Amino acid sequence: MTSAHASLTTPLEAGVAVIVTVQGLGELVTRLGDLGYEVKGPTLGDAAIAPGPIRSNADLPIGVHDFRSPGTYRIERGADDEFFGWAVGCESWKQEHLPSSQLVCRSEAVDDDVVFHEPDRSRAPLATRGARPCEVAALRMMDRVLQEGAHRDRGYSEGRESGFIAVVESVAAVVDGAVQQIVDLIKEVQLCA
């Protein structure tokens, strides 16, 4: 994997890590939306970090940190403006890619027969912004079963093949005496449309 400084207008190969500014994170959401993606990322839900719709940086739980101990999970808002200042949230991205409840078919009585219809599974491709590397590794395990296994799940496979994942690792760096956030974004090779 290589690394690059890039703007959203710079063509990149899949699998290249890029460093973007906070403004660039917002532009990424706008651009993905313009391309027809349903953009989701970590949001502040009912006292937990959970996947949800993202329309701008304001939808992210900026300055929120999580604390864990045996049998305990809590979040607190800090005095900082840190992006991605928590570990993996309580809910996984699995639910976004493989919902626990799905319509399998519809049926209707026609004369003396029962006719089955496949439901419309069309939806906007999913762009996931803010997944952690371990969450992408978990999705890859699901890929081995649901895409590459003996019984391929068409809906799951189509969603993964048309999707986009921006993986984040957040670190604080000192540049010209000021601390700024650096976020690495990696577009997974397997997720290229």
C-alpha positions, 0 to 999 in steps of 0.5 A: 500500500502506498500513501499520497497527499491528494485532493478529491479531484486527484485520480487515485488507484484503489488501495492507496492511502491518502491524507485529507484535511477536515475540509476534505472529509466534508468534501468526501461526503458531498462528492459521494452523495453527488455520485449517488451513494447512501453515505453512512458513518459513525454517529452518536446514537442512544448513548453509543457510537453507532452507524448512521446517515452522514451528510456533513462533518457535523453529523460525526460525534466530534469530541466524543470519547468512549470508556470501557471496562468489564460490563461498562461502556459509556461515552463522554464529550471532551473539551477537544474537537477530535474526530474519531476519538473512540474505539470501535462502536457498539454496533458493527457495520455488518447490519448495514451490509447484511440486515438481520431482516430481509424480504425473501419473496412475495406471493399472491394467489392467482386463480388456483395457483400461488405465484411468487415474486422476487422483491425489488432489492435495488437501493443506492450503493453504500458508502461507509465513512469512518470504519476501522481496519478491524471492522473491514477485516470482519467484513472480509470474513463475511465476504469469504462466506457470502461472496466466495462461498458455496452459496453466494448471497446475491444481495450482499455481494452486489452491495459490497461490489458497488460500495465504498469504504473510507477506513480511518486511523486517527492520529494527532500530529504536530505541524508548525507548532499546531496539533491537527488531525490526520485521517488516512482513507483507504479505498478497498480494492474489492469495493471498486465498482 
